[in-house]
Amino acid sequence: MPQQTPFNKLMPAINPKVSVIMPTYNGARFIKKSINSVLRQTFPDFELIINDGATDNTKEIIKSYPDKRIIYI
């Protein structure tokens, strides 16, 4: 289960002040640690855009997060 933090939001930010772009390719081994690092930031007005072209289970890991600020493309 992904780590929950006090700053998790269930609604996406409208016009977030910060966009974090995270490209990945077959990064299942590292993606949880990377996403959790972004979610633990104290500044909550952001969107996390993850660009994935993987053939491993990276997509399933990303989709397991309920945080609506995470955008999977």
Helices and strands as residue ranges (DSSP letters): E 18-24, H 28-39, E 46-52, H 58-63, E 70-72
